[in-house]
Amino acid sequence: MSVGTAILIVGVLALIVWQIDKRGAWRKAGKVILWCILTLALIVGAIGGYVYFDDWQAQRKEAEAAKIELDALRSAGLTEYFGIEIGMTESEVRYVLGNPKIHDTSPDGAVWKYKEEYADDFRAVFFLDGHVDQLQCGGTYRFDCPSLAGITIGDSEAEVMQRVGSVLGEPNLLDDGRKFVTGGSTKGRLLIGLSRGRVSILGVIGTTKAKVRGTAGN
């Protein structure tokens, strides 16, 4: 119920009460007005409380999910992102995401990019010997990519270090100025790409032998 609707309902109720007995109308009007103000305050308070509680629940769920992912990162590792798992074949990826918008090849293997025309955000799947070796999602805004271990697009480097710094290794600086850091279990590592001190890429990278491939954002 909106605030406008609540005001309309209170006004109609006040008119009905007033018409029931017009004797001492002004005295009754004062009481009705006070009653209406109190009722409206209760309605607005209830709406505000619901919105606050709903937002608190959403933040709590996000925090719980981040803790689960961080625990998994330390033990079993992260092996899945945006519906794709490390080790999937090209056919399996095509079944989930469809045909890629861009199909690149490199000495390290194929790179499939899923990106809408004129959009800044992207999702990239890297293959090695025909199987998924690395997953990346990049963008500008926090809603461009799913969060990983409580990290979202746009977070500062300080926030990253505070939340997952204990599991991250040494940074890897690329020629284009981007910085990549990885960490986690040998079965699957968290991948974070930083640009100008902010997270611009999130992903999952395979075994410790797999190297960071930073071509997806080009």
C-alpha positions as CSV (number, residue, x, y, z in Angstrom):
1,M,0.0,0.0,0.0
2,S,1.4,3.4,-1.0
3,V,1.4,6.4,1.3
4,G,-1.1,8.2,-1.0
5,T,-3.6,5.4,-0.7
6,A,-3.2,5.3,3.0
7,I,-4.0,9.0,3.2
8,L,-7.1,8.6,1.0
9,I,-8.4,5.7,3.2
10,V,-7.9,7.7,6.4
11,G,-9.7,10.7,4.9
12,V,-12.7,8.6,3.9
13,L,-12.9,7.0,7.4
14,A,-12.7,10.5,9.0
15,L,-15.6,11.7,6.8
16,I,-17.7,8.7,7.8
17,V,-17.1,9.2,11.5
18,W,-17.9,12.8,11.2
19,Q,-21.3,12.2,9.5
20,I,-22.4,9.6,12.1
21,D,-23.0,12.3,14.7
22,K,-22.7,16.0,13.8
23,R,-23.4,17.1,17.4
24,G,-20.3,18.8,18.7
25,A,-18.8,18.6,15.2
26,W,-15.9,20.8,15.9
27,R,-14.9,19.0,19.1
28,K,-15.3,15.7,17.3
29,A,-13.4,17.0,14.3
30,G,-10.4,17.6,16.5
31,K,-10.5,14.1,17.9
32,V,-11.0,12.7,14.4
33,I,-8.1,14.6,13.0
34,L,-5.9,13.5,15.9
35,W,-7.0,9.9,15.4
36,C,-6.3,10.2,11.6
37,I,-2.8,11.5,12.3
38,L,-2.1,8.7,14.7
39,T,-3.5,6.1,12.2
40,L,-1.5,7.6,9.3
41,A,1.7,7.5,11.5
42,L,1.1,3.9,12.3
43,I,0.6,3.0,8.6
44,V,3.7,4.9,7.5
45,G,5.7,3.4,10.3
46,A,4.5,-0.1,9.3
47,I,5.5,0.5,5.7
48,G,8.9,1.9,6.7
49,G,9.4,-1.0,9.0
50,Y,8.6,-3.5,6.3
51,V,11.0,-1.9,3.9
52,Y,13.8,-1.8,6.5
53,F,13.2,-5.4,7.5
54,D,13.1,-6.6,3.8
55,D,16.4,-4.7,3.2
56,W,18.0,-6.2,6.3
57,Q,16.9,-9.7,5.3
58,A,18.5,-9.2,1.8
59,Q,21.8,-8.0,3.3
60,R,21.8,-10.9,5.8
61,K,21.3,-13.4,2.9
62,E,24.1,-11.8,1.0
63,A,26.4,-12.0,4.0
64,E,25.5,-15.6,4.6
65,A,26.1,-16.5,0.9
66,A,29.4,-14.6,1.0
67,K,30.5,-16.6,4.1
68,I,29.7,-19.9,2.5
69,E,31.6,-19.0,-0.7
70,L,34.6,-17.8,1.4
71,D,34.6,-21.0,3.4
72,A,34.4,-23.0,0.1
73,L,37.2,-20.8,-1.3
74,R,39.5,-21.9,1.6
75,S,38.6,-25.6,1.4
76,A,37.2,-27.0,-1.8
77,G,37.7,-23.9,-3.9
78,L,35.4,-22.1,-6.4
79,T,34.7,-24.1,-9.6
80,E,31.5,-22.5,-10.9
81,Y,30.4,-19.0,-12.0
82,F,27.4,-17.7,-14.0
83,G,26.2,-21.2,-14.5
84,I,29.4,-22.6,-16.0
85,E,31.8,-25.0,-14.2
86,I,35.5,-25.4,-14.6
87,G,36.2,-28.5,-16.8
88,M,33.0,-28.2,-19.0
89,T,33.3,-28.9,-22.7
90,E,32.5,-26.5,-25.4
91,S,29.3,-28.3,-26.1
92,E,28.2,-28.1,-22.5
93,V,28.9,-24.3,-22.4
94,R,27.0,-23.8,-25.6
95,Y,24.0,-25.6,-24.1
96,V,24.0,-23.3,-21.1
97,L,24.9,-19.9,-22.7
98,G,24.3,-20.4,-26.4
99,N,26.7,-19.4,-29.1
100,P,29.2,-16.7,-28.2
101,K,29.1,-13.3,-29.7
102,I,32.8,-13.3,-30.2
103,H,35.0,-16.3,-30.7
104,D,38.8,-15.7,-30.3
105,T,41.7,-18.0,-30.4
106,S,45.2,-17.7,-28.8
107,P,48.2,-19.9,-28.2
108,D,46.6,-20.7,-24.8
109,G,43.3,-21.8,-26.2
110,A,39.9,-20.5,-27.3
111,V,38.1,-17.6,-25.7
112,W,34.3,-17.2,-26.0
113,K,32.9,-13.8,-25.2
114,Y,29.3,-13.1,-24.5
115,K,28.6,-9.4,-24.8
116,E,25.7,-7.3,-26.1
117,E,26.5,-4.7,-28.7
118,Y,27.5,-1.3,-27.2
119,A,27.4,-2.8,-23.7
120,D,30.4,-2.5,-21.3
121,D,29.8,-5.6,-19.4
122,F,30.8,-9.0,-20.7
123,R,31.2,-12.7,-19.7
124,A,34.1,-14.7,-21.0
125,V,34.8,-18.4,-21.1
126,F,38.4,-19.6,-21.6
127,F,39.2,-23.0,-22.8
128,L,42.3,-25.2,-22.5
129,D,42.5,-28.4,-24.4
130,G,38.8,-28.2,-25.1
131,H,37.7,-27.7,-21.5
132,V,36.8,-24.6,-19.5
133,D,39.9,-23.4,-17.7
134,Q,38.8,-19.9,-16.6
135,L,35.7,-17.7,-16.3
136,Q,35.5,-14.0,-16.2
137,C,32.7,-11.4,-15.8
138,G,33.5,-7.7,-16.2
139,G,31.5,-4.5,-15.9
140,T,31.2,-1.1,-14.4
141,Y,28.3,-1.4,-12.0
142,R,27.8,-3.9,-9.2
143,F,24.7,-5.4,-10.9
144,D,26.7,-6.2,-14.0
145,C,28.2,-9.4,-12.5
146,P,27.2,-11.9,-9.8
147,S,29.2,-11.4,-6.6
148,L,31.9,-13.9,-5.5
149,A,32.9,-14.4,-1.9
150,G,31.2,-11.1,-1.0
151,I,33.1,-9.2,-3.7
152,T,31.2,-7.2,-6.3
153,I,32.1,-5.0,-9.2
154,G,33.1,-1.6,-8.1
155,D,34.4,-2.6,-4.7
156,S,37.7,-0.8,-3.7
157,E,41.0,-2.6,-3.4
158,A,40.9,-1.9,0.4
159,E,37.5,-3.6,0.7
160,V,38.8,-6.6,-1.3
161,M,41.8,-7.0,1.1
162,Q,39.6,-6.6,4.1
163,R,37.2,-9.4,3.0
164,V,39.4,-12.0,1.2
165,G,42.9,-10.7,1.6
166,S,43.9,-13.6,3.8
167,V,43.5,-16.1,0.9
168,L,45.0,-14.0,-2.0
169,G,48.4,-14.4,-3.4
170,E,50.8,-11.8,-5.0
171,P,49.2,-9.5,-7.6
172,N,49.9,-10.0,-11.3
173,L,50.3,-6.7,-13.2
174,L,49.4,-6.6,-16.9
175,D,50.9,-4.3,-19.5
176,D,47.6,-2.5,-19.9
177,G,47.7,-1.3,-16.2
178,R,45.2,-3.9,-14.8
179,K,46.0,-5.9,-11.8
180,F,44.9,-9.4,-11.2
181,V,44.9,-11.3,-7.9
182,T,43.9,-14.9,-7.3
183,G,43.5,-17.1,-4.2
184,G,41.9,-20.2,-2.8
185,S,42.1,-23.9,-3.1
186,T,44.1,-25.6,-5.8
187,K,40.9,-27.0,-7.2
188,G,39.5,-23.6,-8.1
189,R,40.6,-20.1,-7.3
190,L,38.9,-16.8,-7.0
191,L,40.0,-14.3,-9.7
192,I,39.8,-10.5,-9.1
193,G,40.7,-7.9,-11.7
194,L,41.4,-4.4,-10.5
195,S,41.5,-1.2,-12.6
196,R,42.3,2.2,-11.0
197,G,41.8,0.7,-7.5
198,R,38.4,-0.7,-8.2
199,V,37.2,-4.2,-9.0
200,S,36.3,-4.4,-12.7
201,I,36.5,-8.2,-13.3
202,L,35.4,-11.2,-11.2
203,G,36.0,-14.8,-12.1
204,V,37.1,-18.3,-11.3
205,I,40.3,-19.9,-12.5
206,G,41.2,-23.6,-12.6
207,T,44.2,-25.3,-11.1
208,T,47.3,-23.6,-9.9
209,K,48.9,-24.4,-13.2
210,A,46.4,-22.3,-15.0
211,K,47.6,-18.8,-15.7
212,V,45.6,-15.6,-15.7
213,R,44.5,-14.7,-19.2
214,G,43.6,-11.0,-19.2
215,T,42.4,-10.6,-22.8
216,A,38.6,-10.7,-22.0
217,G,38.3,-7.0,-21.2
218,N,40.0,-5.8,-24.4
